Every structure is written in C-alpha cells, then in structure tokens.
Amino acid sequence: MSDPRKPDWDPRSAEVLRDQRAAYDAMRERCPVAWSDYLQWSLFRHEDIVRVLHDHETFSSVASRHLSVPNGMDPPEHTVYRRVVEPYFAAARVEAFEPSCRQLAADLVGRVLARGEVEFMAEFARPFAVAVQCAFLGWPPSLHERLARWTRRNHEATLARNQAAMSDIAREFEGFIDEMLDARRQAGAQPGDDVTAALMHETVGGRPLGDEEIASILRNWTVGEVGTIAAAVGILVEYLSRHASLQDRLRARPELLPAAIDEILRIHGPLVANRRVATRPVEIGGRSIAAGERLTLVWISANRDGRVFDEPEAFRLDRDPAANLLYGAGIHVCPGAPLARMELRVVMEALLGRATAIEPVPGKAAGRAAYPASGFADLPLSIR
C-alpha cells in the first residue's frame, strides 16, 4: 500500500499473549475492526464475523499460498472437495469409532488416577488428542511423539511468522504422509482398511485424488484436530476443577454433557481464529478494507460478545446453540464437528465417571497458552 496503515494494536504484545481472552474482549469494545502489521485486519464482534462467514464472494477462504483442501477453497471448487470429506464424519462412521476413542480415554484416566497430582496438558490432554487422531486415521502409535513435536513446532513458527520454518514443517508433514501412503500401497490397502486408505481411493472430477491433495486434507484435519482437541480438553477440565457443583451435576446427569461442553467452550474457546481475504473493497464496522487485505476472524471474542450472549462469562444451558460459533458457520462450518463432539463427550464421561474430584493444585497456577494456541500451556491438577 502506498499509504501505510497505523496499527491499532499488537497481537504479539506481552499483554495480549499473557491473557488472550481479556485482550480480545477489550478490543471488541475499543476497536472491533482493528489493523495490525502482523495480522492486517482482525474482527472481534459476533455480527461482523457472521457477516464475513456468509459472504464467501467478498471474503475468500483462499488465504494461504499452500494448497488447503477444502477449507482454503471457495465455491465451486470447495463444494466438490467438501463432498469428498463430509462422509468421513457421518454419524455411522463416528459411532463406529467411539469404542476406540473410549478405550484411549479410559487408559489415560487410569494413568492420571494412579498419579493423583498431574500436569494435565502434558500427561492427558495432548496425549489424548494425538492418540485419538492417529487412531482415527489408522496411523501407528509410533507416530505419536513425532506428531506431537510437529504440532508444537507448527504453533511456534506461526507465532513467529517464520515462513521458512513453516515451509519446512509443511514438508515434514508431507513426509509423514508419504510414509503412510507408501506403506498402504505396498500392502495393497483397501478402502475399508482405515481412513487414510479410504482417501487414497477417493476421486474428484472423475480422477483419483493426488498425493498432494491427500496430504493437504490430512494436514488440515490434523492441525484442526490435535491442537484444538488438546486445548478443549484442558479448558473443560480446568473449568470443572473450579466449579465442583457443576462436576457433581454432570456426574448425576451425563445427558447434559454435550450442551455443557459447548457452553464451556463458548466461554473459553479452544480455537483462536480463522482467516479470510477481501476480494473487493468493502466496509466493515466503519473501516475501509481494500481488495487483497487479510482478515482474521477472532472466534474467542465473537463467542463472548455481550450483544449476543447476555452475561457472556456466565455458564448457562438455555442459550441459543445456533449463535455459538465454536465450529464456525456458513459453507465452511467445521465438517469434523460430529467427531470432535463425540471425542469430547467420551473423554469427559471417562473422567467424570471415574474421578470423584478434580481440583486445582494449591500454589500451582495454570499457564495460559500463547497465540496461535488457546487454553493452557500447563495445567497442574489433582485428580482422584
């Protein structure tokens, strides 16, 4: 731009990174459409974000230089690929995977109960997220540590906006995928063997999916699943550790868990934001956005907007679930939402069903996660 914009805020300042929710709440009231050199435009109000989500002609999802199937695509291309991925999260497939998910959760619950006092993120939330993702895709447990390391490095490179590191990390993930695809080709894998094998037999436009497309789908699923599920599990358990009466209520009435999970994750969202690019000049919240400029949709802020959610900090089960943007909205609403909801319900059933008390550890404070992650970096808890 010939006329550089003056930053309204710094998303990487110590104040923001120290407490993202508080910072985004403040921005929503002070400057709801804000410019920064790091993110360009950031949107904080529910109304503005919903407008963007439902206008894919003005706000494109093609926001990355890398192939991103299908969430980094616009119609009609997005529609074709979305039809390929949606069946993987159909009710029957999610239901069939539930026993495996339940066993993974039970194993981890047994371990933390045996220890009593744990660093919950390192000993439960992250291992569960990695293990359940590998199990869903048909990947071996030997990949768990590599995948956890890759997820951590991806977050670090994103915060630093280190393009070289992000390219290296993308290539590393493609190496994982090459290993998985080669092993299945050598074994003559069939579509019914596992999710990864099934993707290898998918077609789009009358041709097989290419390896680059398969890698992109698996990368998007993994980035979207591992970090977000780990954050969500940590957020849920931390919240319950501070609300013993709610723990007891959910133990007594487990049928309330699905709604309770969505409401806790509205109060403290596990996914910070998504991106769009303006395709033409447009005005939002009194700010003029030029064609080609990037927008960051801050989910955490939108779901705490008092204009939509009365007493946004309060836990209430009588809210309109359609207003909750936990899984997005519009044509890009998260296709994996049914899987994520099942995993979170199962893991909370496992914890609440066996642990009689989940409590903070006196004198040991939780450490908040820094952008682009949400939730907690570390979470000392007593579980018995």
C-alpha positions in Angstrom: 0.0 0.0 0.0 1.2 3.5 -0.8 -0.3 4.8 2.4 0.8 2.5 5.3 -1.9 2.0 7.9 -1.3 2.9 11.6 -1.5 -0.2 13.8 -4.5 -0.2 16.2 -2.9 -3.0 18.4 -0.1 -5.5 18.5 -1.4 -9.2 18.6 2.0 -10.4 19.8 2.4 -7.9 22.7 3.2 -9.3 26.1 -0.2 -8.1 27.3 -2.1 -9.9 24.6 -0.1 -13.1 24.9 -0.5 -13.1 28.7 -4.3 -13.2 28.5 -5.8 -13.5 25.1 -9.4 -13.6 26.2 -9.1 -10.4 28.2 -7.2 -8.7 25.4 -9.8 -9.7 22.7 -12.7 -8.7 25.0 -11.1 -5.3 25.3 -10.5 -4.9 21.6 -14.1 -5.9 20.8 -15.3 -2.8 22.8 -12.4 -0.4 21.9 -11.7 -1.2 18.3 -13.8 -4.1 16.9 -12.2 -4.0 13.5 -8.5 -3.4 14.1 -5.4 -3.2 11.9 -2.0 -4.7 12.9 1.1 -5.2 10.8 1.1 -8.9 11.9 -2.4 -9.9 11.1 -3.7 -7.0 9.0 -7.4 -6.8 9.9 -8.8 -8.5 13.0 -12.6 -8.8 13.6 -13.8 -9.1 17.2 -17.6 -8.7 17.0 -20.0 -11.6 16.5 -22.2 -9.6 14.0 -19.2 -8.7 11.8 -17.8 -12.2 11.8 -21.1 -13.8 10.9 -21.4 -11.4 8.0 -18.0 -12.5 6.7 -18.8 -16.2 7.1 -21.9 -15.9 5.0 -20.4 -13.8 2.2 -17.8 -16.0 0.5 -17.9 -13.9 -2.6 -16.5 -10.9 -0.9 -14.4 -12.8 1.7 -12.4 -15.6 0.2 -11.0 -18.5 2.1 -8.0 -18.8 -0.3 -5.8 -17.2 2.4 -2.6 -19.4 2.1 0.0 -19.9 -0.6 -0.2 -23.6 0.2 -2.9 -26.0 -1.1 -5.6 -26.3 1.6 -8.3 -28.8 0.9 -11.2 -27.9 1.3 -11.1 -25.2 3.9 -8.8 -23.0 1.9 -11.0 -23.1 -1.2 -14.0 -21.1 -2.5 -17.0 -22.4 -4.4 -17.4 -24.1 -6.8 -14.1 -25.9 -6.1 -14.8 -26.0 -2.3 -18.1 -27.7 -2.9 -16.6 -30.6 -4.9 -13.9 -31.4 -2.3 -16.3 -30.8 0.6 -18.5 -33.7 -0.8 -15.4 -35.9 -0.6 -14.6 -35.2 3.1 -18.0 -35.0 4.7 -18.8 -38.7 4.6 -15.8 -39.3 6.9 -17.6 -37.6 9.7 -21.0 -39.1 9.1 -22.9 -40.4 12.1 -22.3 -44.1 11.3 -18.5 -43.6 11.0 -18.3 -41.6 14.1 -20.3 -44.1 16.0 -18.1 -46.9 14.8 -15.0 -45.1 16.1 -16.5 -44.4 19.5 -15.3 -47.6 21.2 -11.7 -47.0 20.2 -12.0 -43.4 21.5 -13.5 -44.6 24.7 -10.6 -47.1 25.3 -8.0 -44.5 24.7 -9.7 -42.2 27.2 -10.1 -45.0 29.8 -6.4 -45.8 29.6 -5.3 -42.2 30.2 -7.8 -41.8 33.0 -6.4 -44.8 34.7 -2.9 -43.3 34.5 -3.8 -39.9 35.9 -5.8 -41.5 38.7 -2.8 -43.6 39.7 -0.6 -40.5 39.9 -3.1 -38.2 41.7 -1.4 -34.9 41.0 -0.6 -34.3 37.3 0.4 -31.7 34.8 -2.8 -32.3 32.9 -1.8 -30.9 29.5 1.4 -33.0 29.2 0.0 -36.1 30.8 -3.5 -36.3 29.5 -4.9 -33.6 27.1 -2.1 -33.6 24.5 -1.5 -37.4 24.6 -5.3 -38.0 24.2 -5.5 -35.6 21.2 -2.6 -37.2 19.4 -3.6 -40.7 20.1 -7.2 -40.3 19.1 -6.2 -38.5 15.8 -3.8 -41.3 14.9 -6.4 -44.0 15.8 -9.0 -42.2 13.6 -6.6 -42.0 10.6 -5.2 -45.5 11.1 -1.7 -44.3 12.0 0.5 -46.3 14.3 1.3 -45.3 18.0 4.9 -45.0 17.0 3.9 -41.7 15.3 2.5 -40.1 18.4 5.7 -38.3 19.6 6.6 -37.1 16.1 3.1 -35.7 15.6 3.1 -34.0 19.0 6.5 -32.5 18.2 5.3 -31.3 14.7 2.2 -29.7 16.2 4.3 -27.8 18.8 6.8 -26.6 16.1 3.9 -25.5 13.8 2.5 -23.3 16.6 5.9 -21.7 17.3 6.6 -21.0 13.6 3.1 -19.5 13.2 3.6 -17.1 16.2 7.0 -16.0 14.9 5.6 -15.8 11.3 8.7 -17.7 10.2 7.9 -18.5 6.6 11.0 -20.7 6.1 10.2 -22.7 9.2 6.5 -23.1 8.2 7.6 -24.4 4.8 10.0 -26.9 6.5 7.2 -28.0 8.8 4.8 -28.5 5.9 7.4 -30.6 4.1 8.0 -32.6 7.2 4.3 -33.4 7.5 4.2 -34.3 3.8 7.0 -36.8 4.7 4.7 -38.4 7.3 2.0 -38.7 4.7 4.4 -40.2 2.1 5.3 -42.9 4.7 1.7 -43.7 5.4 0.7 -43.8 1.7 3.7 -45.8 0.7 3.1 -48.4 3.4 -0.5 -48.8 2.3 0.4 -49.1 -1.4 2.9 -51.8 -0.6 0.4 -53.6 1.4 -2.3 -53.3 -1.2 -4.6 -51.4 1.2 -8.3 -51.4 0.5 -10.8 -48.5 1.2 -12.2 -50.3 4.2 -8.8 -50.8 6.0 -8.7 -47.3 7.5 -9.5 -43.6 6.8 -6.1 -42.9 5.2 -6.5 -45.9 2.8 -10.0 -44.8 2.0 -8.8 -41.3 1.0 -6.4 -43.0 -1.4 -9.3 -44.4 -3.3 -11.4 -41.2 -3.5 -12.0 -39.5 -6.8 -12.8 -35.9 -7.6 -13.9 -34.7 -11.1 -13.5 -38.3 -12.4 -9.9 -38.7 -11.3 -8.2 -40.1 -8.2 -7.1 -37.6 -5.5 -3.4 -36.8 -5.9 -0.9 -37.3 -3.1 -0.7 -33.6 -2.6 -4.4 -33.3 -2.2 -4.5 -36.2 0.3 -1.6 -34.7 2.2 -3.5 -31.4 2.4 -6.7 -33.0 3.7 -4.8 -34.9 6.3 -2.8 -31.9 7.3 -5.9 -29.8 7.7 -7.6 -32.5 9.7 -4.6 -32.9 11.9 -3.9 -29.2 12.5 -7.6 -28.7 13.2 -7.9 -31.7 15.5 -4.7 -32.2 17.6 -4.2 -28.7 18.9 -7.8 -27.9 19.2 -8.9 -31.1 20.9 -6.0 -30.8 23.4 -6.9 -27.2 24.1 -10.6 -28.1 24.5 -9.9 -31.0 26.9 -7.7 -28.7 29.0 -10.2 -25.9 29.0 -13.1 -28.2 30.0 -11.3 -29.9 32.9 -9.8 -26.6 34.2 -13.3 -25.1 34.2 -14.8 -28.0 36.1 -11.9 -28.0 38.5 -13.1 -24.5 39.6 -16.8 -25.5 39.7 -17.2 -28.5 41.9 -21.0 -28.2 41.9 -21.1 -28.4 38.1 -18.9 -31.5 38.2 -21.4 -33.1 40.5 -24.3 -32.1 38.3 -22.8 -33.6 35.2 -21.9 -36.8 37.1 -25.5 -37.1 38.1 -26.9 -36.1 34.7 -24.4 -37.1 32.0 -27.0 -36.3 29.3 -26.2 -32.6 29.9 -22.6 -33.1 28.9 -23.0 -32.2 25.1 -24.6 -28.9 25.8 -22.3 -28.2 28.8 -19.2 -28.9 26.7 -20.3 -26.4 24.0 -21.2 -23.8 26.6 -17.9 -24.0 28.4 -16.1 -23.8 25.1 -18.1 -20.8 24.2 -16.8 -19.1 27.4 -13.2 -20.1 26.7 -12.8 -21.1 23.0 -10.2 -23.7 22.0 -9.6 -22.2 18.6 -8.4 -18.6 18.4 -9.2 -17.6 14.8 -9.5 -18.3 11.1 -8.6 -16.2 8.1 -10.2 -14.7 5.0 -9.1 -12.4 2.2 -11.1 -9.5 0.8 -11.8 -9.9 -2.9 -13.0 -6.3 -3.4 -13.1 -3.1 -1.4 -15.6 -3.4 1.5 -16.5 -1.5 4.7 -16.9 -3.3 8.0 -17.5 -1.6 11.3 -16.8 1.8 9.7 -13.3 0.6 8.5 -12.5 0.5 4.8 -10.9 -2.8 3.8 -9.0 -3.0 0.4 -9.1 -5.8 -2.0 -6.4 -8.3 -1.2 -6.2 -7.5 2.5 -6.3 -10.3 5.1 -8.9 -10.6 7.8 -8.6 -12.7 11.0 -11.9 -13.8 12.5 -11.4 -14.0 16.2 -13.8 -16.8 17.4 -12.8 -16.4 21.0 -14.1 -12.8 21.0 -17.2 -13.4 18.9 -18.5 -16.1 21.3 -18.1 -13.7 24.3 -19.9 -10.8 22.7 -22.4 -9.4 25.2 -24.6 -8.1 22.3 -25.4 -11.8 21.5 -24.7 -13.6 24.8 -26.2 -12.0 27.9 -23.7 -12.2 30.7 -21.1 -13.9 28.5 -19.0 -15.1 31.3 -21.9 -17.0 32.9 -22.4 -20.7 32.3 -26.0 -21.2 31.0 -27.6 -24.1 29.3 -30.6 -22.1 28.0 -28.6 -20.2 25.3 -29.4 -20.5 21.6 -26.9 -23.1 20.3 -27.1 -21.6 16.8 -25.4 -18.4 18.0 -22.3 -20.4 19.2 -19.5 -20.1 16.6 -17.5 -22.9 18.2 -17.5 -24.8 15.0 -17.9 -21.9 12.7 -20.9 -21.2 10.4 -21.8 -21.0 6.7 -20.3 -23.2 4.0 -17.1 -23.6 5.9 -18.7 -24.9 9.1 -16.3 -27.5 10.5 -17.0 -30.9 8.8 -15.3 -32.6 11.7 -17.7 -31.2 14.4 -19.5 -34.6 14.9 -16.2 -36.3 15.5 -14.9 -33.6 17.9 -18.2 -33.6 19.8 -18.1 -37.3 20.3 -14.4 -37.3 21.4 -15.0 -34.5 23.9 -18.2 -36.2 25.3 -16.4 -39.5 25.6 -13.3 -38.1 27.3 -15.4 -36.1 29.8 -17.6 -39.2 30.5 -14.5 -41.2 31.2 -13.0 -38.6 33.6 -16.2 -37.7 35.5 -17.3 -41.4 35.6 -14.1 -42.5 37.5 -12.7 -39.4 39.2 -14.6 -38.3 42.3 -12.8 -35.0 42.5 -10.9 -32.8 40.0 -9.3 -29.8 41.7 -6.6 -27.1 41.2 -3.3 -27.8 43.0 -2.8 -25.2 45.7 0.1 -22.9 45.0 0.5 -24.1 41.4 -1.2 -21.8 38.8 -2.1 -22.8 35.3 -0.1 -21.3 32.5 -2.0 -19.8 29.6 -1.3 -20.9 26.0 0.0 -18.2 23.7 -1.2 -17.4 20.2 -1.9 -19.2 17.9 -2.9 -21.8 20.5 -5.7 -21.3 23.1 -6.3 -22.8 26.5 -3.4 -23.7 28.7 0.3 -24.4 28.2 0.4 -26.3 31.5 -2.3 -27.2 34.0 -1.5 -28.7 37.4 -4.5 -30.6 38.7 -5.3 -33.0 41.5 -7.5 -35.9 40.1 -8.7 -38.6 42.4 
